[in-house]
Amino acid sequence: MTQTQRYKYPLQLPQSLKETAARMAQEDGVSLNQWIVSAVAQKIGAVETADDFLKARAGTAKHGDLTRLLDRAPNVPPAPEDAIND
């Protein structure tokens, strides 16, 4: 899809979310549609950036890195706030 192609998508939002988005769009001086398009684009960019970063980091990991890291951790019970209570 090029920048000039447009596709319609019937978006259903909870009323409170729509009202907040409309208010924020008005504050930004743009239409609700333009604000939603921008918000979706920002979210896609953030997810793709994080995904690329994690893939790059995973690509530099060597076999056994995690095991060596865990071997350095002390063998003590978790702090009370970290304990899992069954």
C-alpha positions as CSV (number, residue, x, y, z in Angstrom):
1,M,0.0,0.0,0.0
2,T,1.4,3.4,-1.0
3,Q,0.9,6.5,1.1
4,T,-1.9,7.7,-1.2
5,Q,-4.0,4.6,-1.0
6,R,-6.7,4.7,1.6
7,Y,-8.7,1.8,3.1
8,K,-11.8,2.3,5.2
9,Y,-12.0,0.3,8.4
10,P,-15.1,0.5,10.6
11,L,-13.5,1.1,14.0
12,Q,-15.5,0.5,17.1
13,L,-14.3,2.1,20.3
14,P,-15.6,2.2,23.8
15,Q,-17.4,5.6,24.3
16,S,-14.9,6.8,26.9
17,L,-11.9,6.0,24.6
18,K,-13.5,7.8,21.7
19,E,-14.3,10.8,23.8
20,T,-10.8,11.0,25.1
21,A,-9.3,10.6,21.6
22,A,-11.6,13.2,20.2
23,R,-10.6,15.7,23.0
24,M,-6.9,15.0,22.3
25,A,-7.4,15.4,18.6
26,Q,-9.1,18.8,19.2
27,E,-6.3,19.9,21.5
28,D,-3.8,18.9,18.7
29,G,-5.9,20.8,16.1
30,V,-6.4,17.7,13.9
31,S,-9.4,15.5,13.0
32,L,-10.2,12.5,15.0
33,N,-9.4,10.3,12.0
34,Q,-6.0,12.0,11.6
35,W,-5.3,11.6,15.3
36,I,-6.1,7.9,15.3
37,V,-4.0,7.3,12.2
38,S,-1.1,9.0,13.9
39,A,-1.6,7.0,17.1
40,V,-1.6,3.7,15.2
41,A,1.5,4.7,13.3
42,Q,3.3,5.6,16.5
43,K,2.3,2.2,18.1
44,I,3.5,0.3,15.0
45,G,6.8,2.2,15.1
46,A,7.4,1.5,18.8
47,V,6.6,-2.2,18.4
48,E,8.8,-2.6,15.3
49,T,11.6,-0.7,16.9
50,A,11.5,-2.9,20.1
51,D,11.2,-6.0,17.9
52,D,14.2,-5.0,15.8
53,F,16.2,-4.2,19.0
54,L,15.4,-7.5,20.6
55,K,16.2,-9.5,17.5
56,A,19.6,-7.7,17.2
57,R,20.4,-8.4,20.8
58,A,19.3,-12.0,20.5
59,G,21.5,-12.3,17.4
60,T,24.6,-11.4,19.4
61,A,23.9,-13.9,22.2
62,K,26.2,-16.9,22.4
63,H,25.2,-20.4,23.5
64,G,25.4,-20.6,27.2
65,D,25.2,-16.9,28.0
66,L,22.0,-17.2,29.9
67,T,23.3,-20.2,31.9
68,R,26.4,-18.3,32.8
69,L,24.3,-15.3,33.9
70,L,22.0,-17.5,36.1
71,D,25.0,-19.3,37.6
72,R,26.2,-16.0,38.9
73,A,22.9,-15.3,40.7
74,P,23.0,-16.0,44.4
75,N,21.2,-19.2,45.6
76,V,19.0,-17.5,48.2
77,P,15.2,-17.4,48.8
78,P,13.4,-14.5,47.0
79,A,12.7,-11.3,48.8
80,P,9.2,-11.4,50.5
81,E,7.8,-9.1,47.9
82,D,9.1,-11.3,45.0
83,A,7.9,-14.6,46.5
84,I,5.1,-16.5,44.8
85,N,2.5,-17.5,47.3
86,D,0.5,-20.6,46.2
